[in-house]
Amino acid sequence: MAADAAAQGIRERDADGSIAIVGEEPTAPFPRPALSKKLWTDPDFTYDDAALDTAGSTGATLHLGRRATAVDAGLRRVTDSAGDVHAYEHLLVATGGHPRRIDGLEPGPRVLYFRTLTDYEQLRALAADRPAVTVVGGGWIGTEIAAALHQHGADVTLLHPDDRLGAPRFPAALAATFEDLFTDAGVTVRGGVRVVGGSGDEDGVRLDLEDGSTTTADVVVVGLGIEPAGRLDGLDVELADDGSIVVDERLATGVPGVHAAGDVATYPDRILGTTRVEHVDNATTMGRVAGRILAGSDETYDHTPYFYSAVLGHRFEAVGTLDASLETVTDELPDGDDGERRLVVYYFDDAEVVGVLLWNVEERRDAARAVLAAHERPADASDLRGRIA
């Protein structure tokens, strides 16, 4: 998505310059959020509704199903896994990341490390038989996929390592509410479980658990986050501890002609400080700015992104850090028109508010950003209630 946005940004300033996109995935850029949300939950929403048409709208040449294997920054050339060499004036590294793997559990016909359109198509075909599915991971992807598969008739078990589903992110009371959404719907939630291995074939999958036991399923979907794909042979850029690429406010890497954007980029946010954000708002906004910069703009990236999730009829958005080990204040707002519960949760450390969660609260992201931009902690933390109406 960052690559598509960059091509759009280039075209805002340069109608004629050539654009090439080398992509490891075999399909054109596609909106990732739809793969775990709307393509499952909205029967009237189709592939064609979501497709970006990068080549048609920007004239970019797509080189798909091939990795960038080496960069010669001196000669300004990229070599891909097919052996082709691409010359460039300006290079944008928007390589995102690869799903974290479980040792010994290889992807296969019934084991998916869910991230791509190809993964969605494979899982959608498997879901047609209403299988018994085990989802590994209690984060955004794991919970969204578990909810989507349950709504499509699968018998879903969700494994996660915490005491409560959502416990690393939500205050205890809200984590209990979040888990109840799944158990009340009929999803089997097993907390305190770590998967350490397993194997799968055409007939099913066995998972090996940390306590020495095993469990089986027709299909296993793993959603444990990603590892940034910032390491490219020959590209001598500064890497953060997590393997992402460090960029400045103009998304430059320090290597002449080379910028980075999207999930792979650690950047200086004007409100949050040095950070990296794995979500669509950052990928598309940063990508578009990067494209304009590559095409000659003198702007900087000054957007503070938000992230969101939607499961079982509830939507929540957030800006900043959601860490349940921090102090929190929960503000109960009046229920929505349909009776849904609406909350604002403020997360703060010794110095300031560092995160805001909007639970079933829409169109208040700028207000959340304003709270964070103040860089203050009230003397009485309960004074935070009412900041966002």
VEXDREN-2710 file (C-alpha; in Angstrom, 1 decimal):
% VEXDREN-2710
k/r/px/py/pz
1/MET/0.0/0.0/0.0
2/ALA/2.9/2.4/0.6
3/ALA/4.2/1.6/-2.9
4/ASP/0.8/2.4/-4.4
5/ALA/0.6/5.6/-2.4
6/ALA/4.1/6.6/-3.4
7/ALA/3.2/6.2/-7.1
8/GLN/0.1/8.3/-6.6
9/GLY/2.3/11.0/-4.9
10/ILE/4.8/11.0/-7.7
11/ARG/2.0/11.6/-10.2
12/GLU/0.8/14.6/-8.2
13/ARG/4.0/16.4/-9.1
14/ASP/5.4/14.5/-12.2
15/ALA/3.1/13.3/-15.0
16/ASP/5.8/11.7/-17.1
17/GLY/8.6/10.2/-15.0
18/SER/8.9/6.4/-15.2
19/ILE/7.9/4.4/-12.1
20/ALA/8.8/0.8/-11.5
21/ILE/7.6/-1.3/-8.5
22/VAL/9.4/-4.5/-7.7
23/GLY/7.2/-6.5/-5.4
24/GLU/7.8/-9.8/-3.7
25/GLU/4.1/-10.7/-3.6
26/PRO/2.7/-12.1/-6.8
27/THR/-0.3/-9.7/-6.8
28/ALA/-0.5/-5.9/-7.3
29/PRO/-0.7/-3.6/-4.3
30/PHE/-3.9/-4.3/-2.4
31/PRO/-5.5/-2.8/0.7
32/ARG/-4.4/-5.1/3.6
33/PRO/-7.2/-4.1/6.0
34/ALA/-9.8/-5.5/3.7
35/LEU/-8.2/-8.9/3.9
36/SER/-9.1/-9.4/7.6
37/LYS/-12.2/-7.2/7.8
38/LYS/-14.5/-5.9/5.1
39/LEU/-14.0/-8.7/2.5
40/TRP/-15.3/-11.1/5.2
41/THR/-17.9/-8.9/6.9
42/ASP/-19.6/-7.1/4.1
43/PRO/-21.3/-9.4/1.5
44/ASP/-21.7/-6.5/-0.9
45/PHE/-18.0/-5.6/-0.8
46/THR/-15.9/-7.3/-3.5
47/TYR/-12.3/-7.6/-4.7
48/ASP/-13.1/-5.1/-7.4
49/ASP/-14.4/-2.6/-4.8
50/ALA/-11.1/-2.8/-2.9
51/ALA/-8.6/-3.1/-5.8
52/LEU/-6.2/-0.1/-6.2
53/ASP/-5.3/-0.4/-9.9
54/THR/-1.9/1.0/-9.4
55/ALA/-0.7/0.4/-12.9
56/GLY/-3.8/1.9/-14.5
57/SER/-3.9/5.0/-12.4
58/THR/-0.2/5.9/-12.3
59/GLY/1.3/4.1/-15.4
60/ALA/3.8/2.3/-13.1
61/THR/5.4/-0.9/-14.4
62/LEU/4.9/-3.7/-11.9
63/HIS/7.5/-6.4/-11.5
64/LEU/5.7/-8.9/-9.3
65/GLY/6.7/-12.1/-7.6
66/ARG/10.3/-11.0/-7.2
67/ARG/12.4/-9.7/-4.4
68/ALA/14.9/-6.9/-4.5
69/THR/18.0/-8.9/-3.7
70/ALA/20.8/-6.3/-3.9
71/VAL/21.2/-2.6/-4.2
72/ASP/24.2/-0.8/-5.7
73/ALA/23.8/2.7/-4.3
74/GLY/26.8/4.0/-6.1
75/LEU/25.5/3.0/-9.6
76/ARG/21.9/3.4/-8.5
77/ARG/20.8/0.0/-9.5
78/VAL/18.6/-2.7/-7.9
79/THR/18.9/-6.4/-8.8
80/ASP/15.9/-8.5/-8.3
81/SER/15.4/-12.3/-7.7
82/ALA/14.8/-12.9/-11.4
83/GLY/18.2/-11.4/-12.2
84/ASP/16.9/-8.2/-13.8
85/VAL/18.6/-5.0/-13.0
86/HIS/16.6/-1.8/-12.5
87/ALA/18.3/1.6/-12.8
88/TYR/16.9/4.4/-10.7
89/GLU/17.3/8.1/-9.9
90/HIS/15.3/7.8/-6.7
91/LEU/14.7/4.6/-4.7
92/LEU/11.9/4.1/-2.2
93/VAL/12.3/1.1/0.1
94/ALA/8.7/0.1/1.0
95/THR/9.4/-3.6/1.8
96/GLY/7.1/-3.8/4.8
97/GLY/7.7/-6.9/6.8
98/HIS/7.3/-10.7/6.9
99/PRO/5.1/-12.5/9.4
100/ARG/6.7/-13.9/12.5
101/ARG/7.1/-17.7/12.3
102/ILE/6.8/-20.5/14.8
103/ASP/9.8/-22.7/14.6
104/GLY/9.1/-25.9/12.8
105/LEU/5.6/-24.9/11.7
106/GLU/6.0/-24.4/8.0
107/PRO/3.3/-22.7/5.8
108/GLY/1.4/-25.2/3.7
109/PRO/-2.0/-26.1/2.3
110/ARG/-3.6/-25.8/5.8
111/VAL/-1.1/-23.5/7.6
112/LEU/-1.2/-19.8/6.9
113/TYR/0.9/-17.0/8.2
114/PHE/-1.8/-14.4/7.2
115/ARG/-0.7/-11.2/5.5
116/THR/-1.3/-11.1/1.7
117/LEU/-4.1/-11.3/-0.8
118/THR/-2.8/-14.8/-1.7
119/ASP/-3.3/-15.8/1.9
120/TYR/-6.8/-14.4/1.9
121/GLU/-7.8/-16.3/-1.2
122/GLN/-6.4/-19.6/0.2
123/LEU/-8.2/-19.1/3.5
124/ARG/-11.4/-18.1/1.9
125/ALA/-11.4/-21.3/-0.1
126/LEU/-10.7/-23.4/3.0
127/ALA/-13.4/-21.6/4.9
128/ALA/-16.0/-22.7/2.4
129/ASP/-16.0/-26.2/4.0
130/ARG/-16.7/-24.6/7.5
131/PRO/-13.6/-26.2/9.0
132/ALA/-12.3/-26.4/12.6
133/VAL/-9.8/-23.5/12.6
134/THR/-7.2/-22.6/15.2
135/VAL/-6.0/-19.0/15.2
136/VAL/-2.7/-18.4/16.9
137/GLY/-2.3/-14.8/18.2
138/GLY/-4.4/-12.4/20.2
139/GLY/-3.4/-9.2/18.4
140/TRP/-5.1/-7.2/15.7
141/ILE/-4.8/-9.9/12.9
142/GLY/-5.5/-12.9/15.2
143/THR/-8.7/-11.4/16.6
144/GLU/-10.0/-10.0/13.3
145/ILE/-9.5/-13.3/11.5
146/ALA/-11.0/-15.3/14.4
147/ALA/-14.1/-13.1/14.3
148/ALA/-14.3/-13.2/10.5
149/LEU/-14.0/-17.0/10.3
150/HIS/-16.6/-17.5/13.0
151/GLN/-19.0/-15.3/11.1
152/HIS/-18.5/-17.6/8.1
153/GLY/-19.5/-20.7/10.0
154/ALA/-16.1/-22.0/11.0
155/ASP/-15.5/-23.7/14.4
156/VAL/-12.9/-21.3/15.7
157/THR/-10.4/-21.7/18.6
158/LEU/-8.3/-18.7/19.4
159/LEU/-5.0/-19.4/21.3
160/HIS/-3.1/-16.5/22.9
161/PRO/-0.4/-16.3/25.7
162/ASP/-2.1/-13.8/28.1
163/ASP/-4.5/-14.2/31.0
164/ARG/-7.2/-12.3/29.0
165/LEU/-7.7/-11.6/25.4
166/GLY/-6.4/-8.0/24.8
167/ALA/-4.7/-7.9/28.2
168/PRO/-1.4/-6.3/26.8
169/ARG/-3.4/-3.4/25.3
170/PHE/-6.6/-2.8/27.3
171/PRO/-7.2/-2.1/31.0
172/ALA/-8.4/-5.2/32.8
173/ALA/-12.1/-4.4/32.8
174/LEU/-12.0/-3.7/29.1
175/ALA/-10.0/-6.7/28.3
176/ALA/-12.6/-8.8/30.0
177/THR/-15.3/-7.1/27.9
178/PHE/-13.2/-7.8/24.8
179/GLU/-12.8/-11.5/25.5
180/ASP/-16.5/-11.8/26.3
181/LEU/-17.3/-10.5/22.8
182/PHE/-15.7/-13.6/21.4
183/THR/-16.8/-16.2/23.9
184/ASP/-20.4/-14.9/23.8
185/ALA/-20.3/-15.2/20.0
186/GLY/-19.2/-18.9/20.3
187/VAL/-15.4/-18.6/19.7
188/THR/-13.4/-20.8/22.0
189/VAL/-10.7/-18.6/23.6
190/ARG/-7.8/-20.3/25.3
191/GLY/-5.5/-18.0/27.2
192/GLY/-2.1/-18.7/28.7
193/VAL/-1.2/-20.9/25.7
194/ARG/2.0/-20.7/23.7
195/VAL/2.6/-22.6/20.5
196/VAL/6.2/-23.8/20.1
197/GLY/6.0/-26.0/17.0
198/GLY/3.8/-28.3/14.9
199/SER/3.3/-29.8/11.5
200/GLY/0.6/-29.9/8.8
201/ASP/-0.4/-31.7/5.6
202/GLU/-3.4/-32.0/3.3
203/ASP/-5.4/-33.7/6.1
204/GLY/-4.9/-31.3/9.0
205/VAL/-2.5/-29.6/11.4
206/ARG/-1.0/-30.5/14.8
207/LEU/0.2/-27.8/17.1
208/ASP/2.8/-28.4/19.8
209/LEU/2.2/-26.3/23.0
210/GLU/4.7/-25.1/25.5
211/ASP/3.3/-27.3/28.3
212/GLY/4.0/-30.4/26.3
213/SER/0.5/-31.0/25.1
214/THR/-0.7/-30.9/21.5
215/THR/-3.9/-29.8/19.8
216/THR/-5.2/-30.4/16.3
217/ALA/-7.3/-28.5/13.7
218/ASP/-8.4/-28.7/10.1
219/VAL/-6.7/-25.3/9.5
220/VAL/-4.3/-23.1/11.4
221/VAL/-4.0/-19.3/10.9
222/VAL/-1.0/-17.6/12.6
223/GLY/-1.1/-13.9/13.3
224/LEU/1.9/-12.9/15.4
225/GLY/2.9/-9.6/13.9
226/ILE/5.7/-8.9/11.5
227/GLU/9.4/-8.5/11.4
228/PRO/10.5/-5.4/9.3
229/ALA/12.2/-6.3/6.1
230/GLY/14.8/-3.6/6.2
231/ARG/17.9/-5.5/5.4
232/LEU/18.9/-5.4/1.7
233/ASP/22.3/-6.5/0.5
234/GLY/24.5/-3.6/-0.5
235/LEU/22.3/-1.0/1.1
236/ASP/24.2/0.6/4.0
237/VAL/21.4/2.3/5.9
238/GLU/20.9/2.8/9.6
239/LEU/18.8/0.0/11.1
240/ALA/16.8/0.2/14.3
241/ASP/17.0/-2.7/16.8
242/ASP/13.9/-4.3/15.2
243/GLY/15.5/-4.3/11.7
244/SER/13.5/-1.4/10.4
245/ILE/15.1/1.5/8.5
246/VAL/15.8/4.7/10.3
247/VAL/14.7/7.8/8.3
248/ASP/14.6/11.6/9.0
249/GLU/11.6/13.9/8.7
250/ARG/11.9/13.8/4.9
251/LEU/12.0/10.0/5.0
252/ALA/15.6/10.0/3.8
253/THR/17.9/7.2/4.8
254/GLY/21.2/9.0/4.6
255/VAL/22.1/7.1/1.5
256/PRO/21.9/9.5/-1.5
257/GLY/18.7/9.0/-3.5
258/VAL/17.3/6.4/-1.1
259/HIS/14.2/6.9/1.0
260/ALA/12.0/4.5/3.0
261/ALA/8.3/4.5/4.0
262/GLY/5.5/2.4/5.5
263/ASP/5.9/-0.5/7.9
264/VAL/9.6/-0.7/7.4
265/ALA/10.4/2.9/8.4
266/THR/11.2/4.2/11.9
267/TYR/10.7/8.0/11.7
268/PRO/10.6/11.1/14.0
269/ASP/6.9/11.7/14.6
270/ARG/6.1/15.3/15.6
271/ILE/3.9/14.2/18.5
272/LEU/5.0/10.7/19.4
273/GLY/8.8/11.0/19.0
274/THR/10.8/8.3/17.3
275/THR/8.4/5.5/16.4
276/ARG/7.3/2.9/13.8
277/VAL/3.7/2.3/13.0
278/GLU/2.3/-0.8/11.3
279/HIS/-1.0/0.4/9.9
280/VAL/-2.7/1.5/6.8
281/ASP/-3.0/5.2/7.8
282/ASN/0.7/5.5/8.1
283/ALA/1.5/3.4/5.1
284/THR/-0.7/5.4/2.7
285/THR/0.0/8.9/4.1
286/MET/3.7/8.4/4.4
287/GLY/3.9/6.6/1.1
288/ARG/2.2/9.5/-0.7
289/VAL/4.4/12.1/1.0
290/ALA/7.5/10.0/0.0
291/GLY/6.3/9.9/-3.6
292/ARG/6.0/13.7/-3.7
293/ILE/9.5/14.1/-2.1
294/LEU/11.0/11.7/-4.7
295/ALA/9.4/13.9/-7.3
296/GLY/10.9/17.1/-5.9
297/SER/8.8/18.3/-3.1
298/ASP/10.6/20.0/-0.1
299/GLU/7.9/18.9/2.4
300/THR/8.4/16.8/5.5
301/TYR/6.3/14.0/7.0
302/ASP/4.3/15.6/9.8
303/HIS/1.3/13.3/10.1
304/THR/0.7/11.4/13.3
305/PRO/-1.1/8.2/12.2
306/TYR/-3.9/6.3/14.0
307/PHE/-4.7/2.7/13.8
308/TYR/-8.0/0.8/14.1
309/SER/-9.6/-2.6/14.4
310/ALA/-13.2/-3.9/13.9
311/VAL/-14.5/-7.1/15.4
312/LEU/-18.0/-8.5/16.0
313/GLY/-19.7/-5.2/15.5
314/HIS/-17.3/-3.1/17.5
315/ARG/-14.8/-0.6/16.1
316/PHE/-11.9/1.0/18.1
317/GLU/-9.3/3.5/17.0
318/ALA/-6.2/4.6/18.8
319/VAL/-3.3/7.1/18.6
320/GLY/-0.1/6.6/20.4
321/THR/0.8/3.7/22.7
322/LEU/-1.6/1.2/24.0
323/ASP/0.2/-0.6/26.9
324/ALA/-1.9/-1.9/29.7
325/SER/1.1/-1.9/32.1
326/LEU/0.8/1.9/32.1
327/GLU/-1.6/3.9/34.3
328/THR/-4.9/4.4/32.6
329/VAL/-8.1/6.5/33.1
330/THR/-11.3/5.3/31.4
331/ASP/-14.0/7.8/30.5
332/GLU/-17.5/6.4/29.9
333/LEU/-19.3/8.4/27.3
334/PRO/-23.1/8.3/26.7
335/ASP/-24.1/5.2/24.8
336/GLY/-24.4/5.3/21.0
337/ASP/-27.7/5.6/19.2
338/ASP/-27.8/1.8/18.9
339/GLY/-27.0/1.4/22.6
340/GLU/-23.4/0.4/22.1
341/ARG/-20.9/1.2/24.9
342/ARG/-18.6/4.1/24.1
343/LEU/-15.3/4.7/26.0
344/VAL/-12.2/6.8/25.9
345/VAL/-9.1/5.4/27.6
346/TYR/-6.1/7.5/28.3
347/TYR/-2.7/5.9/28.9
348/PHE/0.0/7.9/30.7
349/ASP/3.4/7.5/32.2
350/ASP/5.1/9.7/34.9
351/ALA/5.3/12.7/32.5
352/GLU/2.5/12.7/30.0
353/VAL/-0.3/11.0/28.2
354/VAL/1.2/8.7/25.6
355/GLY/-1.9/6.9/24.1
356/VAL/-5.6/7.4/23.6
357/LEU/-8.0/4.6/22.8
358/LEU/-11.4/5.4/21.2
359/TRP/-13.8/2.5/21.8
360/ASN/-16.9/2.9/19.5
361/VAL/-16.1/6.6/19.3
362/GLU/-15.9/8.1/15.8
363/GLU/-14.4/11.2/14.3
364/ARG/-12.3/12.2/17.4
365/ARG/-8.9/11.3/16.3
366/ASP/-7.8/14.9/16.0
367/ALA/-9.0/15.5/19.6
368/ALA/-6.9/12.5/20.7
369/ARG/-3.8/13.9/18.9
370/ALA/-4.4/17.2/20.7
371/VAL/-4.3/15.5/24.1
372/LEU/-1.0/13.8/23.1
373/ALA/0.5/17.0/21.6
374/ALA/0.1/18.8/25.0
375/HIS/2.8/16.5/26.4
376/GLU/1.4/16.9/29.9
377/ARG/0.0/14.8/32.7
378/PRO/-2.7/16.5/34.9
379/ALA/-1.9/16.6/38.6
380/ASP/-5.1/14.6/39.1
381/ALA/-5.3/12.0/36.3
382/SER/-9.1/11.9/36.7
383/ASP/-9.1/15.4/35.2
384/LEU/-8.6/13.6/31.8
385/ARG/-12.2/12.6/31.8
386/GLY/-14.1/14.9/29.6
387/ARG/-11.2/15.9/27.4
388/ILE/-12.7/14.1/24.5
389/ALA/-16.5/14.5/24.3
END
